[in-house]
């Protein structure tokens, strides 16, 4: 049984879609900007390591947002089959 009844002022499902979409867009932009910034920091080892870590962690956030959206869609389809 879910302990949370709503998310962001919407139902739990709609709020989850909203936050997953926001996170997906935000971290996709962060990955793109970090990739463009990568060329500028190649000469500085400290900034290079931070930029690589930022790209990797932001990539994980993009993947987890996509998995959340897929999971919400799969649950929606299974509920209508019964």
Buried (B, 14 or more C-beta within 10 A) or exposed (E): EEEEEEBEEEEBEBBBBBBBEEBBEBBBEBBEEBEEEBEEBEEEEEBBEEBEEBBEEBBEBBEBBBEBBEEBEEEEEEEEEE
